[in-house]
Structure formats: structure tokens, C-alpha cells
Amino acid sequence: MQTFNLTRLNFHSPYKVWIEDNEYKFITDYDVSYRIIFSDNQDIWKNGAYEFSIFNDNHKASPNDPKVKGTIEAIIEEFFLTNPNILLYQCETGDNRQAMRARLFTKWFNDYAYNNNFCVKVSILKDDEVDNYIALIVQKSNPELTNILQTFDDFVGFFTHKPV
């Protein structure tokens, strides 16, 4: 994955973002420390797919802060400007708030000014009665869009319809 252009990213981001140990970080006005990681994901595609993870490092309560939304949008936008690849997002499940996170992420993307440039598909994978929310984000201009969506649906379908 290509490193982001931090000057361009910070021009659009409400919070200052920096990189440390290949992780993108920012701190909110409420002193919530976020860490964003993009990791190579070969679960569905052999190359060209990255998983996007958001961590609240200091575990402080995060109020409904529109600047967090704007910063996450700027980071995702910079990802696609720098890396025209596939982006996957899986909601963290440790506190059973993954459904809320999936709704919030979907709302953020629906409200995003340039959402018409992207195809976002959210699916639920069940694992031992735990709902795992996974999202696919890909640019609509991607020449492989149809194949990418079909491969994602096949992957989700495999886990949805397990053989008995």
C-alpha cells in the first residue's frame, strides 16, 4: 500500500492526522485517541484488498463528534486517491456493539458528499451466534467492479449457507 500524502489529507481533515509505525493517528477535542490501520487482506482476493480498522486507543467515551466523521472520511478518501484498491471494514465485536458501529458507518457513508463515487456493500457473517458486520468499499470507476461484487457475494454466501 502506498503511504498517504499527509499534506493533502490534513488539508481536508478536521483533525490533524499523523503517521506512526505505519498507523494513522489523530486525537479529538475530547482527548479521544484514534488509531487507523490498513492491513493487507487476502481472505477474499489474493492482492489489492486492504482491511480498514479503527481503534479507540485510550478507550474514552466518544461523543457524537462530527469532526471524527470528517476525519475518517478524509482518511478513506486519501486511501482511494493513493491506492485505487478494494477496502474492507469489519466492525469490532468485543463489546457487542458491532450493529451500532455498522449503522453509524453506513450513515456516515450515506451522508458523505462523494458517496456516489463508491459502491458500499454491508453484509453480516454469523460466527457462533455473533453477528460480524463486514463492509466492502470500492470505487464505482473500478473496471472490475462487477467481478469484485460477485466475489464478495460468493464469499459472504459461503459463510451464510454452510454445509450441514
Buried (B, 14 or more C-beta within 10 A) or exposed (E): EEEBEBEBBBEBBBBEBEEEEEBBBBBBEEEBBBBBBBEEBEEBBEEBBBBBBBBBEEEEEEEEBEBBBBBBBBBBBBBBEBBEBBBBBBBBBEEEEBEEBBEBBBEBBEEBEEEEEBBBBBBBBEEEEEBBBBBBBBBEEBEEEEEBBEBBBEBBEEBEEEEE
